[in-house]
Amino acid sequence: MELKDRWVNFRIRDVYLPDPQVVLVELFGSDLLQGQVVDLSDSGRTREAFAVVKVDGLSQPLVVPVDRILGVV
């Protein structure tokens, strides 16, 4: 089968170049996520504090700078 000029399907994890993380950031880097804060560094009050956030659908919690949280539900 000739592949040149054909549309194909593949998984992001199978991308060889660029790094799959670069692909995700370019495709979805501006999307908003919502999750539950499960822990905070420094009580979350200092400027350099981080929140540990559990997001449905992800196997690991995310670590996000508190000053980058856009809203609270």
C-alpha positions, -999 to 999 in steps of 0.1 A, spaced: 0 0 0 13 34 -9 13 57 22 26 90 7 -1 117 7 -25 94 26 -42 102 60 -32 78 87 -41 70 123 -15 65 151 -12 69 189 6 100 204 28 76 224 41 61 192 55 94 179 92 92 175 100 129 168 93 154 182 89 141 218 53 131 225 51 157 252 58 185 227 29 171 205 6 172 235 15 207 245 11 220 210 -23 203 205 -38 207 240 -15 231 259 -43 258 262 -71 234 272 -84 238 307 -84 208 331 -104 205 363 -94 184 393 -95 182 431 -66 195 452 -54 167 474 -23 183 489 -4 216 490 32 225 496 38 253 522 0 253 530 -5 268 495 1 304 508 35 313 496 41 325 460 62 294 452 36 269 465 24 240 445 -9 221 445 -12 183 439 -43 179 418 -62 147 411 -78 148 376 -104 122 365 -90 101 337 -53 105 347 -35 78 366 -12 101 385 -20 134 402 -6 166 386 16 192 404 6 227 395 20 261 408 -8 276 430 -4 310 413 -13 293 379 -47 280 391 -73 300 372 -104 294 393 -119 275 421 -152 256 417 
